[in-house]
């Protein structure tokens, strides 16, 4: 070996040896108590919160800076309900050495075990995870542009640069102001960086739902480094699971500095079930106990359509397209949807649902909808659709398999638009129309008996002979509901024909007050009458939330006149009434009279 080369190698070995001794000396000379104070003060300066480390702290400097701490906690916002926002039983942090020379912190790995996180919002909508210092009132408007620019760069510099993250045995508690606490347990969450990709694996449980996420994305480290600073394209290839059913999420997200992200994502699945996660969350009280089901399922407000504000403000302001392709989508209590395909197009504060198509029973449905200005005080909502080819039996079996409803080919069309922030406002300002048509079928009497006292009272008054038969044969039923500024005018636009009766409903429904004023006009198929139409004396009144069977004063007067004339004419008037009833029955068929062209409601329909 060349003598000069030997000399160079010897010098390098000496340097490395001295470096190793220096590292050993530095590691052994660091006081863990002072290190704890340094870490706590640094966190205090960056977040304004107190970081407490109650357990031992250990340090390793070579080949990277590794810190291990036990029983770590981060204090909460001053207004929060708990003193700590975050409690971690065991923390391991591995930091790259070279970036420290440039005063940058890059993590090789962060491992957290035994995590309890308590997240909540206050009345103003602020989250306790927001460490941004409050803006003082002395800040002038002239300084805002410069402040915004500095904030962007400051936020970027505060991003955590890391390659790997592992969280085990974690519990997350979240509470919006004035709502129940939502609790999620996370047995495992891992982000493992390799090259320009990050592998993601996560498991979670929320109430009775087992959640999972697995797949790859563009490197999380690269995303955090470039987001809002440099143009970046994020590739997404993930598989989300809900109770064992998988949904594939594929596509990309484009982000340019100071602009909204633009995405093109697709959701695909062979079979997926949409459980009511929100409804399940409502069953959890702040103390963790189950809230009474009756208190949640029964309305305690003034109206059937709730006055509670819809969470429209939580819809994302974004640009992009979301494509659905799901072979079977199940929703508890509803007929499963098959072949679900459609596009959700996001255009800032407007979301369009275009060409949503799905199978329903043996039929199919097409829906289009839009939500605009959802961040304003007057969001605009429009929806129209057409469903046909399925049966009433299929719908009722999905709700209750014991209903004993048979047949009933069904078709429904709707075209509605409105503005408002609650279901009550939307109903009270609605415009458009809804039409439902049901063909021949049979309804078991027990189905009517389970409908409650009101339904039984009305049905018995319409058909006193109902109890002599265990089923009602339905020939047809048509419901046409035209809506103008929340007012539904029923001009003989509800018609029902059974094996014994022709029934027509007329009157009005005021969706602003939900007041009912509906007259029921039944006629026997035979056309024979005694001159007294007992059902004509009954009308539906009250409200949608509390409907009642009332007295039709007009029917009382007409019946009294018919009876009086019958006595005076020796029955001739009753015979004339019979003849008029038969002629009316032959001239007017309730279903045909009520049915409107489908194209009037859903344009383009035959």
CORVEN-V596244 format. One record per residue. N is the residue number from 1. RES is the residue in one letter. PSI is psi in whole degrees, 0 to 359 (none if undefined). Layout:
N&RES&PSI / N&RES&PSI
This chain:
1&X&139 / 2&X&137 / 3&X&320 / 4&X&325 / 5&X&322 / 6&X&320 / 7&X&316 / 8&X&316 / 9&X&321 / 10&X&317 / 11&X&318 / 12&X&319 / 13&X&320 / 14&X&318 / 15&X&316 / 16&X&320 / 17&X&316 / 18&X&322 / 19&X&318 / 20&X&320 / 21&X&322 / 22&X&318 / 23&X&316 / 24&X&318 / 25&X&317 / 26&X&318 / 27&X&320 / 28&X&337 / 29&X&350 / 30&X&129 / 31&X&119 / 32&X&325 / 33&X&318 / 34&X&325 / 35&X&319 / 36&X&317 / 37&X&320 / 38&X&315 / 39&X&315 / 40&X&316 / 41&X&324 / 42&X&317 / 43&X&320 / 44&X&316 / 45&X&323 / 46&X&327 / 47&X&342 / 48&X&7 / 49&X&157 / 50&X&126 / 51&X&121 / 52&X&135 / 53&X&101 / 54&X&337 / 55&X&185 / 56&X&154 / 57&X&130 / 58&X&156 / 59&X&140 / 60&X&133 / 61&X&333 / 62&X&137 / 63&X&353 / 64&X&167 / 65&X&115 / 66&X&129 / 67&X&131 / 68&X&133 / 69&X&150 / 70&X&143 / 71&X&69 / 72&X&139 / 73&X&149 / 74&X&128 / 75&X&160 / 76&X&173 / 77&X&154 / 78&X&331 / 79&X&354 / 80&X&161 / 81&X&338 / 82&X&150 / 83&X&329 / 84&X&141 / 85&X&328 / 86&X&132 / 87&X&127 / 88&X&128 / 89&X&317 / 90&X&131 / 91&X&132 / 92&X&127 / 93&X&129 / 94&X&118 / 95&X&136 / 96&X&141 / 97&X&314 / 98&X&315 / 99&X&336 / 100&X&331 / 101&X&335 / 102&X&15 / 103&X&35 / 104&X&146 / 105&X&118 / 106&X&129 / 107&X&129 / 108&X&318 / 109&X&146 / 110&X&121 / 111&X&125 / 112&X&134 / 113&X&138 / 114&X&58 / 115&X&133 / 116&X&115 / 117&X&132 / 118&X&103 / 119&X&140 / 120&X&164 / 121&X&156 / 122&X&185 / 123&X&328 / 124&X&355 / 125&X&4 / 126&X&140 / 127&X&146 / 128&X&355 / 129&X&359 / 130&X&112 / 131&X&10 / 132&X&129 / 133&X&148 / 134&X&143 / 135&X&129 / 136&X&158 / 137&X&347 / 138&X&353 / 139&X&122 / 140&X&154 / 141&X&333 / 142&X&335 / 143&X&354 / 144&X&316 / 145&X&315 / 146&X&323 / 147&X&319 / 148&X&321 / 149&X&318 / 150&X&327 / 151&X&319 / 152&X&313 / 153&X&326 / 154&X&316 / 155&X&320 / 156&X&319 / 157&X&339 / 158&X&354 / 159&X&139 / 160&X&123 / 161&X&111 / 162&X&157 / 163&X&317 / 164&X&140 / 165&X&130 / 166&X&124 / 167&X&129 / 168&X&150 / 169&X&60 / 170&X&151 / 171&X&129 / 172&X&128 / 173&X&128 / 174&X&135 / 175&X&117 / 176&X&151 / 177&X&126 / 178&X&6 / 179&X&173 / 180&X&159 / 181&X&135 / 182&X&131 / 183&X&130 / 184&X&130 / 185&X&137 / 186&X&94 / 187&X&324 / 188&X&138 / 189&X&126 / 190&X&138 / 191&X&113 / 192&X&113 / 193&X&137 / 194&X&111 / 195&X&232 / 196&X&19 / 197&X&157 / 198&X&126 / 199&X&132 / 200&X&134 / 201&X&126 / 202&X&146 / 203&X&140 / 204&X&159 / 205&X&130 / 206&X&111 / 207&X&239 / 208&X&18 / 209&X&128 / 210&X&119 / 211&X&148 / 212&X&154 / 213&X&131 / 214&X&141 / 215&X&203 / 216&X&151 / 217&X&172 / 218&X&148 / 219&X&124 / 220&X&322 / 221&X&317 / 222&X&322 / 223&X&313 / 224&X&325 / 225&X&319 / 226&X&344 / 227&X&124 / 228&X&9 / 229&X&310 / 230&X&151 / 231&X&137 / 232&X&142 / 233&X&121 / 234&X&117 / 235&X&137 / 236&X&128 / 237&X&86 / 238&X&158 / 239&X&115 / 240&X&140 / 241&X&143 / 242&X&111 / 243&X&44 / 244&X&350 / 245&X&136 / 246&X&137 / 247&X&121 / 248&X&134 / 249&X&113 / 250&X&151 / 251&X&204 / 252&X&160 / 253&X&125 / 254&X&129 / 255&X&121 / 256&X&152 / 257&X&137 / 258&X&25 / 259&X&162 / 260&X&144 / 261&X&147 / 262&X&128 / 263&X&157 / 264&X&95 / 265&X&151 / 266&X&140 / 267&X&122 / 268&X&146 / 269&X&149 / 270&X&319 / 271&X&130 / 272&X&146 / 273&X&124 / 274&X&96 / 275&X&154 / 276&X&80 / 277&X&320 / 278&X&318 / 279&X&324 / 280&X&323 / 281&X&325 / 282&X&342 / 283&X&357 / 284&X&120 / 285&X&168 / 286&X&332 / 287&X&1 / 288&X&351 / 289&X&162 / 290&X&131 / 291&X&147 / 292&X&132 / 293&X&321 / 294&X&324 / 295&X&342 / 296&X&326 / 297&X&338 / 298&X&134 / 299&X&134 / 300&X&7 / 301&X&189 / 302&X&341 / 303&X&158 / 304&X&315 / 305&X&118 / 306&X&144 / 307&X&357 / 308&X&136 / 309&X&135 / 310&X&149 / 311&X&47 / 312&X&329 / 313&X&345 / 314&X&354 / 315&X&142 / 316&X&138 / 317&X&110 / 318&X&169 / 319&X&127 / 320&X&187 / 321&X&137 / 322&X&121 / 323&X&132 / 324&X&139 / 325&X&88 / 326&X&123 / 327&X&318 / 328&X&126 / 329&X&118 / 330&X&139 / 331&X&121 / 332&X&134 / 333&X&5 / 334&X&159 / 335&X&131 / 336&X&142 / 337&X&136 / 338&X&154 / 339&X&46 / 340&X&119 / 341&X&142 / 342&X&178 / 343&X&131 / 344&X&117 / 345&X&123 / 346&X&124 / 347&X&76 / 348&X&243 / 349&X&25 / 350&X&137 / 351&X&125 / 352&X&134 / 353&X&109 / 354&X&132 / 355&X&46 / 356&X&118 / 357&X&138 / 358&X&154 / 359&X&145 / 360&X&107 / 361&X&234 / 362&X&4 / 363&X&201 / 364&X&165 / 365&X&148 / 366&X&132 / 367&X&141 / 368&X&142 / 369&X&163 / 370&X&147 / 371&X&120 / 372&X&152 / 373&X&41 / 374&X&352 / 375&X&356 / 376&X&178 / 377&X&347 / 378&X&73 / 379&X&147 / 380&X&128 / 381&X&133 / 382&X&140 / 383&X&137 / 384&X&151 / 385&X&168 / 386&X&130 / 387&X&133 / 388&X&163 / 389&X&1 / 390&X&178 / 391&X&158 / 392&X&326 / 393&X&317 / 394&X&319 / 395&X&314 / 396&X&325 / 397&X&326 / 398&X&330 / 399&X&314 / 400&X&112 / 401&X&352 / 402&X&11 / 403&X&336 / 404&X&42 / 405&X&131 / 406&X&138 / 407&X&213 / 408&X&67 / 409&X&129 / 410&X&143 / 411&X&137 / 412&X&140 / 413&X&147 / 414&X&149 / 415&X&99 / 416&X&149 / 417&X&149 / 418&X&177 / 419&X&151 / 420&X&169 / 421&X&358 / 422&X&165 / 423&X&326 / 424&X&317 / 425&X&317 / 426&X&318 / 427&X&318 / 428&X&343 / 429&X&12 / 430&X&148 / 431&X&146 / 432&X&213 / 433&X&154 / 434&X&138 / 435&X&135 / 436&X&133 / 437&X&130 / 438&X&131 / 439&X&196 / 440&X&136 / 441&X&185 / 442&X&146 / 443&X&123 / 444&X&141 / 445&X&331 / 446&X&333 / 447&X&318 / 448&X&320 / 449&X&330 / 450&X&0 / 451&X&355 / 452&X&169 / 453&X&321 / 454&X&311 / 455&X&318 / 456&X&317 / 457&X&313 / 458&X&315 / 459&X&320 / 460&X&325 / 461&X&326 / 462&X&319 / 463&X&85 / 464&X&340 / 465&X&6 / 466&X&320 / 467&X&347 / 468&X&355 / 469&X&144 / 470&X&0 / 471&X&157 / 472&X&128 / 473&X&118 / 474&X&121 / 475&X&315 / 476&X&162 / 477&X&135 / 478&X&131 / 479&X&115 / 480&X&119 / 481&X&95 / 482&X&135 / 483&X&129 / 484&X&110 / 485&X&44 / 486&X&5 / 487&X&124 / 488&X&116 / 489&X&118 / 490&X&99 / 491&X&77 / 492&X&35 / 493&X&8 / 494&X&116 / 495&X&136 / 496&X&134 / 497&X&123 / 498&X&184 / 499&X&343 / 500&X&335 / 501&X&151 / 502&X&128 / 503&X&133 / 504&X&134 / 505&X&138 / 506&X&164 / 507&X&220 / 508&X&156 / 509&X&124 / 510&X&106 / 511&X&347 / 512&X&316 / 513&X&348 / 514&X&24 / 515&X&139 / 516&X&139 / 517&X&81 / 518&X&123 / 519&X&141 / 520&X&124 / 521&X&92 / 522&X&148 / 523&X&134 / 524&X&146 / 525&X&329 / 526&X&336 / 527&X&353 / 528&X&145 / 529&X&156 / 530&X&1 / 531&X&351 / 532&X&115 / 533&X&92 / 534&X&322 / 535&X&330 / 536&X&346 / 537&X&353 / 538&X&139 / 539&X&161 / 540&X&123 / 541&X&193 / 542&X&219 / 543&X&170 / 544&X&326 / 545&X&324 / 546&X&72 / 547&X&151 / 548&X&152 / 549&X&119 / 550&X&187 / 551&X&129 / 552&X&100 / 553&X&323 / 554&X&320 / 555&X&324 / 556&X&313 / 557&X&313 / 558&X&319 / 559&X&320 / 560&X&318 / 561&X&316 / 562&X&319 / 563&X&315 / 564&X&313 / 565&X&325 / 566&X&317 / 567&X&317 / 568&X&327 / 569&X&8 / 570&X&29 / 571&X&355 / 572&X&324 / 573&X&322 / 574&X&320 / 575&X&320 / 576&X&322 / 577&X&320 / 578&X&315 / 579&X&319 / 580&X&322 / 581&X&318 / 582&X&318 / 583&X&320 / 584&X&319 / 585&X&319 / 586&X&328 / 587&X&322 / 588&X&118 / 589&X&114 / 590&X&318 / 591&X&316 / 592&X&324 / 593&X&325 / 594&X&332 / 595&X&131 / 596&X&158 / 597&X&134 / 598&X&329 / 599&X&339 / 600&X&334 / 601&X&313 / 602&X&95 / 603&X&140 / 604&X&358 / 605&X&142 / 606&X&none
